[in-house]
Amino acid sequence: MTGSPTSIVEAAFQYYRAQDHDAAVVLYADDFSFTSPQDDHIGKAAFFERCFPTANRFKEQRLLHVTPVDQELVFVCYEYELLSGERHRNVEMITVRDGLIREVQVFFGGKV
């Protein structure tokens, strides 16, 4: 995909929420790495197997801030509501290089 790192990140979130695997997978580099409090530097295949299919547990997800930090790094703060009614916020640091998402680091927030 061509575009700014911010537009690539926004597209990735859109495809995640829509569970459009085919559109999403091409946004991620083959050497992609995903880290969260539950996952330690997992690769692209593990991410799409474990993490990508989880959108069905959300009632809604809103991007609050999508902020470019430099030429490659984008900070994203989002809020989501689970089907249970609980609301949470998370922050992600996403590295986009040469039009592909190379790394995502997720920092879980608490209930809102």
KETIDREN-89134 format. One record per residue: residue number from 1; residue in one letter; x, y, z negated of N, C-alpha, C in turn. Coordinates in steps of 0.2 Angstrom, whole numbers, m for minus. Atoms other than C-alpha are relative to their C-alpha. Example, Ala and Ser with C-alpha at 12.3 -4.5 7.8 and 13.67 -1.06 7.14 Angstrom:
2
1_a_4_m6_0_62_m22_m39_4_6_0
2_s_m4_m6_1_68_m5_m36_m4_5_m3
//
This chain:
112
1_m_4_m6_0_0_0_0_4_6_0
2_t_m3_m6_0_6_17_4_m4_5_m5
3_g_3_m5_5_3_32_m8_4_1_m6
4_s_m4_m2_6_9_40_m24_m1_m6_m5
5_p_0_5_6_13_29_m39_m7_0_m4
6_t_7_m1_3_m3_36_m47_m6_m3_4
7_s_5_3_m4_m14_31_m33_0_m7_0
8_i_m1_7_0_m7_14_m33_m2_m3_m6
9_v_2_2_6_m10_12_m51_m8_0_m1
10_e_7_0_0_m28_18_m50_m3_m5_4
11_a_3_5_m4_m31_6_m36_0_m7_m4
12_a_m1_6_4_m24_m8_m47_m6_m1_m5
13_f_5_0_5_m36_m4_m61_m7_m1_4
14_q_7_1_m4_m51_m3_m48_m1_m7_2
15_y_1_7_m2_m47_m20_m41_0_m5_m6
16_y_1_4_6_m45_m27_m58_m7_0_m2
17_r_7_m1_2_m62_m21_m63_m5_m4_4
18_a_5_4_m5_m70_m28_m47_2_m7_1
19_q_m2_7_m1_m60_m44_m49_2_m2_7
20_d_m2_1_m7_m54_m42_m31_8_m2_0
21_h_m6_3_0_m39_m53_m32_4_1_6
22_d_m4_m1_m6_m34_m52_m14_2_7_1
23_a_m2_m7_0_m34_m33_m14_6_2_m5
24_a_m5_m2_5_m24_m32_m30_7_m3_1
25_v_m6_3_0_m11_m45_m28_6_3_5
26_v_m4_m3_m5_m3_m36_m13_3_7_m3
27_l_m2_m6_3_0_m21_m25_6_m1_m4
28_y_m5_2_5_12_m31_m36_6_m3_4
29_a_m7_3_m3_31_m35_m32_0_m7_m2
30_d_m1_7_1_36_m53_m31_4_m1_m7
31_d_m4_1_6_48_m50_m46_m4_4_m6
32_f_4_m4_5_34_m41_m56_1_m3_m7
33_s_0_2_7_35_m42_m75_m5_4_m4
34_f_5_m3_5_21_m39_m88_1_m2_m7
35_t_m1_1_7_23_m37_m106_m5_4_m4
36_s_5_m3_5_10_m34_m120_2_m3_m6
37_p_m1_4_6_9_m39_m138_m2_m7_0
38_q_2_7_0_2_m56_m132_5_m3_6
39_d_m4_2_m5_14_m58_m117_7_3_0
40_d_m7_m2_0_33_m57_m116_3_m1_7
41_h_m3_0_m7_39_m52_m98_m2_m6_4
42_i_3_5_m4_28_m64_m89_0_2_7
43_g_0_m2_m7_29_m65_m70_m7_1_3
44_k_6_m2_m4_17_m61_m56_m5_m6_0
45_a_5_6_0_9_m79_m55_m3_0_m7
46_a_3_1_7_6_m80_m74_m4_6_m1
47_f_5_m6_1_m1_m62_m74_m7_m1_3
48_f_7_1_m4_m14_m66_m61_m4_m6_m2
49_e_4_6_2_m18_m83_m69_m3_2_m7
50_r_2_m1_7_m19_m77_m87_m4_7_m2
51_c_2_m7_2_m22_m58_m88_m6_3_5
52_f_4_m3_m4_m31_m53_m72_m7_m2_0
53_p_7_2_0_m47_m64_m74_m4_2_m6
54_t_3_m2_7_m51_m55_m91_m5_6_1
55_a_5_m6_m1_m62_m41_m84_m7_m1_m2
56_n_7_2_1_m78_m50_m87_m1_1_m8
57_r_1_m1_7_m76_m47_m106_m1_8_m2
58_f_1_m7_1_m78_m28_m104_m7_2_3
59_k_6_m3_m2_m94_m19_m103_1_6_5
60_e_m2_m5_m4_m85_m4_m96_7_2_m2
61_q_m7_m2_1_m67_3_m94_1_7_3
62_r_m1_m6_m2_m63_21_m92_7_2_0
63_l_m7_m2_0_m46_28_m87_m1_7_m3
64_l_1_m6_3_m44_43_m98_6_5_2
65_h_m6_m4_m3_m26_49_m92_4_m5_4
66_v_m5_4_m5_m16_43_m77_5_6_1
67_t_m5_m6_0_0_54_m79_6_m3_3
68_p_m7_1_m3_15_53_m68_5_3_m5
69_v_m6_m2_5_31_54_m79_6_2_5
70_d_m6_m2_m4_44_54_m65_m2_m3_7
71_q_2_3_m7_45_47_m47_m2_m7_0
72_e_2_7_0_42_29_m53_m5_m2_m6
73_l_3_2_6_34_29_m70_m7_4_m1
74_v_7_m3_1_15_32_m73_m2_m3_m7
75_f_4_2_7_7_32_m91_m7_0_1
76_v_7_1_0_m11_26_m92_m3_m1_m7
77_c_4_0_7_m22_29_m107_m7_m2_2
78_y_7_2_m2_m39_20_m105_m4_m2_m6
79_e_5_2_5_m54_16_m116_m5_m5_3
80_y_5_5_m3_m65_1_m114_m4_m2_m6
81_e_5_3_4_m80_m7_m122_m1_m7_1
82_l_1_7_m1_m81_m25_m125_m7_m2_0
83_l_7_2_0_m97_m35_m123_m3_0_m7
84_s_2_0_7_m98_m35_m142_m2_7_m2
85_g_1_m7_2_m99_m16_m142_6_3_m3
86_e_m6_m4_2_m82_m13_m149_3_4_5
87_r_m4_m4_m5_m72_1_m141_7_0_m3
88_h_m8_0_1_m53_1_m140_3_5_5
89_r_m4_m4_m5_m40_12_m132_7_m4_1
90_n_m7_2_m1_m23_6_m124_3_5_4
91_v_m4_m4_m4_m9_14_m116_5_m5_4
92_e_m5_4_m4_2_6_m102_5_5_3
93_m_m5_m3_m4_18_11_m94_1_m4_6
94_i_0_4_m6_18_6_m76_6_3_4
95_t_m5_m2_m4_33_7_m65_m2_m2_7
96_v_1_2_m7_30_8_m46_6_3_4
97_r_m6_m1_m4_44_7_m34_m1_m2_7
98_d_1_2_m7_44_7_m15_m8_m2_1
99_g_7_2_m1_25_6_m16_m3_m6_m3
100_l_2_6_4_24_m9_m27_0_1_m8
101_i_0_0_7_20_m11_m45_5_m5_m2
102_r_m6_4_2_36_m18_m53_0_m2_m7
103_e_0_2_8_33_m18_m72_m6_3_m3
104_v_6_m3_5_18_m15_m84_2_m2_m7
105_q_m1_1_7_21_m13_m102_m6_3_m4
106_v_6_m2_3_5_m13_m112_1_1_m8
107_f_0_m2_7_3_m5_m130_m7_0_m2
108_f_7_1_2_m13_m11_m138_m2_6_m6
109_g_2_m5_5_m22_3_m148_m6_m4_m4
110_g_5_2_4_m35_1_m161_m7_1_2
111_k_7_m1_m1_m54_2_m162_m1_8_0
112_v_1_m7_m1_m61_19_m157_m7_1_m4
//
